[in-house]
Amino acid sequence: MDLPAEQQQALDRAIQTHSSGKLDEAEKLYSSLLDEYPTQADALHYLGVINLQRRQFDAAVSLLQQAVLARPDYVDAMVNLGYGLNATGRFEAAVEQYEQALTIGPATAPLLSNLGGSLQQLGRYADAIERFEAALKLQPDLHESRRSLADALLKSGRVSDALREIRKATASGQLSLAMQVSLGNILSADGQTDDAIRSFKQVLRANPNAQDVRENLAKALRKAGKSEEAVEHYKKLLDQDPENADKHHKLGVVYQDLNKKDAALASFRQAVKLDQKNARAWHSMSAVSANALDANDVDTILALQTDTDIAPESRMLLAFALGRHFEKSGQHDQAAAQFLSANKITRAELDYDIDKDLSTFAVLKSEFDTKFIKRWGIATPTEKSPIFIVGMHRSGSTLVEQILASHPNVFAAGELSLLTTTIAATFPATERSVYTRVLENSSTELFQAVAKNYVDGLPKVAAGFITDKMPHNFLNIGTIRILFPNARIVHCRRDPRDTCFSIFKNLFGTHPYTFDLAELAHYYNAYASLMDHWDATLPGQIHHVDYETMIDEQEKTTRALLDACGLEWDPACLDFHKHERAIATISVSQVRQPVYRGSIGAWKPYEKMLQPLLKILDNRPGY
């Protein structure tokens, strides 16, 4: 609307007053003008902006909507309306405003970045990443936009890319609290837990009431094996929010790591008392001891399984909990029914094609031969000697790690994702674990950089040896030998029937092949064939530990293990169950006691249930 000269001067004066920061005076001037011209778009817009500045978002949205209605091509009002809608949680409407602005006006970096933020809130990470990247192409110094891009990449599972972008964002030295939180989250996801912990602690020093940061710190501390410290932070969280069932459950999990069973059980019970439908707490409770669940608990869980409001994931956790309870009480038929139900529920939710995994194994076997490995052989770039513990899950890897951790010259780092993420950062692959084709144009310098980055990411400890117990690093044995010619590789194996049954009755959410007996058997056979390939390609360079032999001949097997790892004999390794350290795997209860035969042949009572698996398994000598 064109204004008479006097009123235009009044608008200009209001805008000038606004620009000088005199919000109250400017508000009066805008309001006075709107009394005479109620649909004057500029006055509506700038009055809306004042409300945005005061964080009075609902009032701002109302005024900005009127401004856009009065002038449908008013791009600045659309952008600010999008900001207000985003602040009030109306993300779809915000996206609509931003996209409308893009169809009318130029694609500015702030506009694209704001659009990316709203898309990110909707979980549309791929679209958000595209918008953030476009914004940064126009204006590379938008550090907060780059931080948002890093967050979106992390949510998309692109950890290496997220780390690259957050490094660029923090290189400016402008470390806002949000920047430090993002840095900590990404470092933690990348396996750089010590650095993540430092970042989170720095934020908490500046903002002690940042609950989400304290919770992320507690998670990182647990991941780093500093569970006692994690307990203290969970307690502080509960001091602020004592009715939070989820935090009681998480505290119980850390107590479980520390083998404090009574404290763990008390925390889990408090969680289900506050929220009876907390399936994770019921699932964790069932693992504490054989009699953790009483008859009333079982009745409650059975009733919950018939509740139509229970989500599939919760239904699955409840079934695993009951299966575990029934197994411990010797009710094998009831246990089998629950195990089958739990896995069936999960498999139905997955988009998984086992042929892709089997193709991965085939490519590794065909391309990683002796000549290929020797071609890229380099010297170990560190005095520390990594000990890689590999094998299928539930094959005794935690037991082997606990034995080695009992040695005074060994630090057990647990299950590290560091190797996989470090490899992926330099040798990206379109298919999981198959990066051999991109290695053809590699160089010794690139491999040395990967090795250095891996070592730099390891926990900083005084011990001469450090273990990396990521079982599925059996896929990376060829690369391990290239990166670290002197590293020890320990392969844990166990009767395939016991291994697969133990996998099937426990939850391994990141491994989709575990939820169907036939797929599990095919995957196991492919793994066993790959291990045969590594043995043939690297003769004598992999030390095998058979679970059953460890149980029957503990000292002989332990001596051989230490010798293979270049460690002197220490009798403390026979008393591994007395070694006090946090253990964050489902094997925590088993390695807190001396070796026992109870798990050998555990599959036999479930032979009928396991028929689809048993028909496929390749029972070769030694397996």
N, C-alpha and C positions, 0 to 999 in steps of 0.2 A: 504494500500500500504506500503510495506516494504521500508524504506528509507536507502540510503547509510549512513554509520556511521557518516560522517561529517554533513549531513543534519539532521540526528536524533538528533545530539548534538544541532543543531540550533533550532529544535523544542523544545527540553527540555529546552534550554535557554529561548525561548519565553514563555513557560508555567511558568517557574520560575519567569520571569519578570512580567508576568500577575498576578501571585499569590501574588506578592509583591505590587500590586496596581498601577503599572506603565503602565497604559492602552495605552498611546500614543506610548511608546517605544515597547510594546508588539505587538501592531497593525502593526507597521513597520516590525517587525520580522516575523509575520505570513504572511503578504502580500508579503514579499521578498521570503519566502518559496513557496508561491502559484504561484509566477511568474515562478518558475522552475517546480513545481508540481501542476498544476491547480486543480487536483481532490484529493489532499491529505485531507482525511476526518478530521483528527484531527485539522489541521490548519483552515479548513473551519468552523469546529464546534466552536473552541475557538474564532475565529474572530467574529462568530455569537454571542457568549456569550458576547463579548465586546460591541456589538451593543445593546444587551439586557440591559447591565448595564447602557448604555447611554440613554436607553429608545427610541432607534431608531429601532422600532419594525419591520417596513417593510423591512429594510435592513437586520436585524437579521433573519427574516423568510426566505429570499432569500438564505442567506448563509447556514442556517441550513438545508433547503431542499436539497441543493447541497451536504451537508455532508451525509445525509441519502441516497441520490441517489448513492453516491460513496461507502457507506458501509451500505447495507440494514439492517444489524443486530446491528447497532450502537444505543444502548438503550439510552445512555446519550443525544445524539443528538436528538433523538425522543422526549424525555421528554422536552428538552429545546425548541424544535420546537413547541411542544404543548403549552408551556408557551407563546411563541411569537404569535401563532395563537389566543390564548385566549385573549391576550392583544390587538389584532387588531379586535376583535369581530367575529372571524371565529370559533365559538364554536364547530360546528359539526366536522370541520377538526381537531380541538384540541382534541376532544374526540377520533377521529379515531387514532391519533398519540399515545395518552396515552394508549389506549387499545392494539395497536400493540406492544407497549413497554412491556405491561404486558404478552403478549404471548411469548416474547423472554427472558426477564429478570425477576428478582425477584420482588415480589409485595412489594415495599418499602412504608413506611408511606407517604413520600412527594409525591410520584407518585400517590398513591391512593387519597390523599387529593387534588392534582391538578386536577385529573379526576373528583372528586366530585364537585370542583368549576365550571368546564365547564358544567357539567350536570345540575348544579343549574342554570347557566345562560340560559340554554335551557328550564327551567321550569320542568325538569325531577326530581322532588324533591325526590321521593321514591328511585330512582337510586342513587341520590347524597347522601342521608342519608346512604344508604348501604355502599358506598365508604368511607364516612367520618368515620363511625363507625369501618370499617375495619382498616383504618389508625390509629385511636386512640387505637385500640386493640394492634397494633404493637408498638405504641409510645404514651402513654397517656398524655405526657406533651406538645403535640402540641396545645397550647392554641388557636392560631388563627384558627386551623382546628376545634377545638371544638366550637369556635364562629360561624364558617360557618355552622357546624352541627346544632347549635341552630337556626340560621337564616332559614335553610331549614325546620326544624321542625315547625317553626312559619308559614312559607309559606304553609305548609301542614295542618295547622289548629291544630297542636298538641302543644297547648300553654303551657300546664303543662310540657311536655317533654322539650320544648324549654327553659323554665325557669330553669329546673333542670340542663341542660347543660351549660347555660350561667353562672349560679351560680358556677359551677365547673371551668369554664374558668376564671372567675374573682377572684376566691379564691386565685390564685397565686399572686394577687396584681399587675400584669402586665397589667394595663388598658390603652391600646392604644385608640386612638380616635375612631377607628372602633369598638372596644370592648364596649366602652361607648355608642355608637349609638345603637348597637345591644341590649345592656342591656336596654336602654330606650325604644326601640320599643317593646321588649318582656314584660317589666313591664307594658307598656301602654295596650298591648293586654290582659294582665292578670288582668287588672283593678286596678293596683297599680300606679295610675296616679301621685300622689305626688312624689313618688320615680322616676318615669319616667321623670317628669319635672326637678328634680334635676340633673339627668344624662344628659339630653339634654343641660341644662344651663351650666354645667361643660364643655361640648364639645365646646359650643359657646364662652365661655370665652377664650379658647385656639385657636379657629378658627372662628372668627366672620363672615367670608364670606361663611360658610358652609350652603348653601341655603336649602339643603334637611333636614338638622338637624333643622334649624329654622322652616321649615314647619311642621316637626314632633312635635316640641315644641308647635307650635300654635295649632295643633290638640289636643295635650294632655291638654293644657290650656283650650281649649273649653270643652273638656270632663270633666275637673275638675270644670267647672262652672266659670272659670276665663276668661270670654270672653272679658272684656275690655283689659286685657293684651294680649290676642290672637290677638285682632285688631291691636295693635301696632306692633306685629311681622309680620302680613300679610302686613301692610303698609311698613315695612322695606323690605320685599320680593319684593313688587311692586316698591320700589325705585330702586332696582337693575334690575328689569325685568318688566317695565311698560306696555309692550305689551302682557303680559301673561293673556289670557282670563280666564284660569282655576283658577288662583290666585284671579282675580277680583271676580269670582263667589264665591270662598271660603270666601273671606272677606265679601261679601254680606250675606252669610249664618250666619256668626257670628253677623253681624248687626241685622239680623232677630231674632236671639236668644235674643238680647238685646232690641227688640221691637223698633229699630230705622228704621222704615219702609222706610223713604225717602232715608236714606243712603243705605239701602239694595237694594232698587229699582235702585238707581243710579249705584251701583256696578254691578248688574245683567245686566243692560242696556249696561254698558261699556263692559261686557263680550261678549254679543251677537253682539255688534258693532265690536269688534275685531275678533269674530268668530261666524258668523251667524248660524253655525251648532252646536253650543254648546247647546245640548239638556238639559243638567243639569241646565244651567242658565235659559232657557225658563221655565223649570219645576218649579224651585224655584221662578221665577218671578210671576208665576200664583198664588202663595200662599200668596203674599204680601197683596193684597187687592182685592176687588170685581172688580175694574176697572184697575187693573195692566196692563192687556193686552188691547191694543186698536185695532181698526179695521185693521190697517196695520200689527200689530203683528200677528193677527189671519190669515191674508192672507199669511204672510211669513211662518208661521208654517204649514198651509195647503199645501203650495207649497213644503216645506221640506218633508212632508209625502209622496210625489210622487217621491222624489229623490231616484233613485235606489242605490246610493252610501251610503245612510244612514244605519248604522248598526241596527240590531234588537233592541238592548238596547236603542239606541237613538230614534228609532221609537216609542218604548213603552213610553219613557219619554215625547215625544211630544204629544202623545195621552192622557196621564194623564193630561198634562198641558191644552190641549183644553177641555177635559172633565170637569175639574175644572172651566174653564172660562165659558163654556156653562151652567153649573149648576148655577153658580152665577148670570148669566143673565137670568135665567128662561127658557132656551132652553133645556128642559129635554130630548127630543128625540135625539137631537144632542149630548148631554152629554152622554146618555146611549150608543150610538154607539161608542163614543171614549173610554169609560170605558171598554166596551166589547173588543174592538180592543187592547187596552193596555194590558189587562190581557191575552188575547189569544196569543199575541206575546210572552209574558214572559213564559206562560205555555208550549208553544211548545219547548222552549229551555231547559226545566228542565227534569232531570231524577229523578222523584219523585213517590213514591208509598205510598199512604195514609194509606194502610193497616199496614205498619210498625208503623206509628204514632198511629193508633188505637190499635195496639198490645201493645204499650207502656202504654197507658191508662189502658188497661185490666190488665197488669201485676202489675201496681201500685195499682189498686183496690184490686187485689187478695192477694197481699203479704204485703201491708202496712196496717195491722189491728191494733187494740188497743193493743193487746198483744205484737206485734212486736215493736211498738213505746215505750211502757213502759219498755220493756226488756233493751233498750239501753238508757233510760232517764239519763241525766247528769245535773249538775248544770251549770247555765250560767257563763262563765268564765270572765265576764267583768261587770263593773259597768254600762256601757252604755246599753241602751235597744233598740235593733234594732226594727224598725217598718217596716215590710215587706208589701208592697202594691202590690197586685196581681190581676189578672183578664185578660180577653181577651183585646187585643188592642182596643182602641176607646170606652172603657167602662167607662171613667171618671177618670182613674187613675192619669192623670196629674192634673186634677182639685183637687182631694183629696190631692195629694202631695203639690200643691200650697197652699191649705188651711192650711195644717200642717206646711208648711214652713213659714207661716205668724206668727206662734207662736214663741215667743222669746226663747223658750227652745228647738227648733227643728232645725236641719240642714238637708236640703234635698240634698241627694247625687245623685239623679237622677237614671237612669237605669244602674245598676251595673251588670256586668257579673261575678262579684267576687264569688258569691256563687256557681254557676255552675262550674267554673274553679277550685275552691278550693275543691269541692266534687270530681270532676273528677281526680284531682291530687292524691287523696288517694284511691278512689274507681273507677278505670277505668271500663268502660262498653263497650261491643261490640256494643250495640244498644243505640241510643240517649236516655238519661234520665233514662234508665233501669239499675240501679246499685244494685237493691235489692238482687240479687242472690250472689253478691260478699260480701254482708254485713254479711252473715251467719258466716263467720270466722273472724269477726271483733272483736273489743275490745273497752271498754270504753275509753281507752287511745287514740285509733285512732280517735274516735269521738271528744274527747277533743282537739286533735291536729288540726282537721279540723276546729273546732269552733275558736280556737286561731288564726289559719292562716287567717280565714275570718276576725276576728276583727282587726288583725294586718294590714290587707290590706285596712281597711276603712280609709277615710280621717281623718286626725287628727284635730279635732275641739273641741271647748269649750262646745258646746251645750250638754245637758244631753241626748238628744234623736237624733237619726239619722235615716233617712228613706232610704230604698232600694226599688226603684220603678221599678223593673224588672217584667213586667206583667206575663211572663211565669214561674215565680217561683211558680205558682199554681201547677206545676208538682212536686215541691220540698217541699210541705207543711209538709209532714210526716217527712222528714229529718230536716226541720226547727224546728219542735217541739222537735225532739231528741236533736238537737244541742243547742237550746235556749228555754228551757221550759217556760221562762218568756217573750219571745219576743211577741210583738203584731203583729197580722196578720190581715190586712184589705183587704177585697175582694170587688172589684168594679164590679158592674153588671149593665146592661142596657138592654132595650128591644132587644132581639136577632136580630130582623129585622134591627133595626137601627145600632146595633153593626156590623153586618155582611156587611150591605151596606156600612158603613163608612170604613170598612177594604177593601172592594172590590174597592172602588173608590180612595183609596190612595195606595201608594207604600210601601209594607213591604217585601223588597227583601230577607231577611233572613228567611222568613216563606213561604215555597213553597205551603202550603195548601191554601193560600189566593187568588190564581189566577184562580180558577175554582169554580163556584158557588155551584155545588154539593159537591165537596170536602170540601169547606168552611163550608157548612151546617153539613156535617158528623163530621168534626173536632169540630165544636161548640157543637154539641150534646154530643160528647165524653167528652169535657171539662165540660159541665154542669153536666153530670153524675158523673165525678170525684169529682167535688165540693160537690155534694150530699154525696159522700162517705166520704170526709174529714169531713163534718158536722156530719155525723153519728159516725165517728171514734173519732172525737175530739169535742164532743158536747159543745157548748158555748164558744169555743176557737177561733173562727173566727168571726170578726165583718164585717157584710155585709153593704155596702153602695149602695143604689139604685140611679142611676143617676137622674131618674125622681123625686124621693122624695127629693133629694137634691135641685132640681130646685124649686119645689113647697113649700117645708118647709125647707128653708136654715138654719135658726137658730136652729131649733129643731134637724135637722140632724147633724149639725156641733157640737152642744153640745154633742150629743151621740157619735160622732166620737172622740172628745177630751177625753171624759170620758173613752171610750174603750181603748185609748192609754195611759191612766194614766196621762193626762195633765189637768192642771187647765184651767178654762174658760178664754179666752182672746178675747175681741171684735175685735181685729185686724184680726182674722180669718174670720170674715164676709166681710172684705175689702181685701180679698186675691188678688184681681186684682191690688191693689196698691203696692203690695210687689215687689220690684225691684230685680230680680235675673235673670240670664241667663237661658233660657229654650230651650233645644236642642231637642224638639220633634215637630211633626207636629201639636200638639195642642197648640202651642205657642200663636196664635192669640186669641183662645177661652178663655184662662185663663188670658188674659190681660183686660178683661171686666167683669162686674158683671154677675151673673147667668142670663141666658136667655133661652127661650123655643124654639128657632129657630131650634135646632137640634132634637127635639122630633118629631117623625113621618116623618123624612126626607126621609125615604124609600118609602113613599106612591106614589110619582110621578113616581117611577121606578118599580112599581109592575109587569108590564109586563116583564121587563128585569129580574126581580128577581124570576120568577116562578120556575126555577130549584132549587133554594135555599129554597123558601117558602114551597115547597112540602115535603122537608126533615126535616126542622126545627121542633124540638119538643117544642111546645109552652106550657110549663107547667106553672102553677100558680107561680107567683113570678119572672118569667123570661120574 
